[in-house]
């Protein structure tokens, strides 16, 4: 039985749903799988200073701690750029290495750090160019396979080693059949809520259409926290997947849900990356309201939803005028196959099967 350790620095409060799904799939197919993750968001004063010298591209304390566990696996599955240096230790120890990245972290990290260290802003092109080349070359030299979750990331890695495995929703199997005139229509939002992820636009929609919003997730900035406490917003918490499925099932029995999925394209990753929320809504057959960010707009043009700033289209969707709500439901069902759990399982196992043990 091949032993797999999935190393992640981004599953502190709970394991990321994608990792949970990968662990289950691999275990069901004969692998022994353990997830090793960081316990706190910050690494301590000394380590934070060390990380700062690396512009926070890496979590050096986590890399050091995880290095001692490399010997306990046959395959090291490393999540995201912050832990990528771990691949060199794993490869030198004779292990197989899979590197998985869910964002364009070179640009995403620079965007976050440059908000705090203003002096680096003029050097964006230099720093991101250097880091992009390093990520491509390092992963190419020290990893057996590279997994990305969005088409825009394919070109950033060695072509012969990279696999595109799109997000699949753990909410697949829930959902609705269509609009019910006997039910009230409500907005639904899943995940992390920030100004960058649409807080102001959602506030506008709430004010304009006088609907309730059911929010499952966590707010991360003042404006977002303020939005979650207005009377028309029901903050349902940042639930684990089992509880989330239970609560959504209850919600769908009472309401016609319309998803909200806006990401402000303020950096290269936000502009081009697939949004998990889009796919969650599609997988449940729920129409959604989004913005003109490229990946979201592509789905809206296929009929899965409408743009938030097209007032008539939004009103028509909310009231199912001319059957637009039902049409969006059917479009979601057509698109859902590409993001299905079945396709995800087949793709993941194919990646693992290419590794020569």
Secondary structure, DSSP 8 states (H G I E B T S, - for coil): --EEEEEESS-SSS--HHHHHHHHHHHHTT-EEEEEE-S-SS--HHHHHHHHHTTTS--HHHHHHHHTTGGG-SEEEEESGGGTTHHHHHHHTT-EEEEEESS-HHHHHHHHHHTT-GGGGGGHHHHHHHHHHHHHHHHHHH-SEEEESSGGGGGGS-TTTEEE-----TTTT---SS--TTSEEEEEEEEEE-GGGTHHHHHHHHHHH---EEEEEEE-SHHHHHHHTSTTEEE-----HHHHHHHHHHHHHHEEEEEEE-----SHHHHHS--HHHHHHHHHT--EEE-S-HHHHHHHHTTSEEETT-HHHHHHHHHTGGGHHHHHHHHHHHHHGGG-HHHHHHHHHHHHHTS--
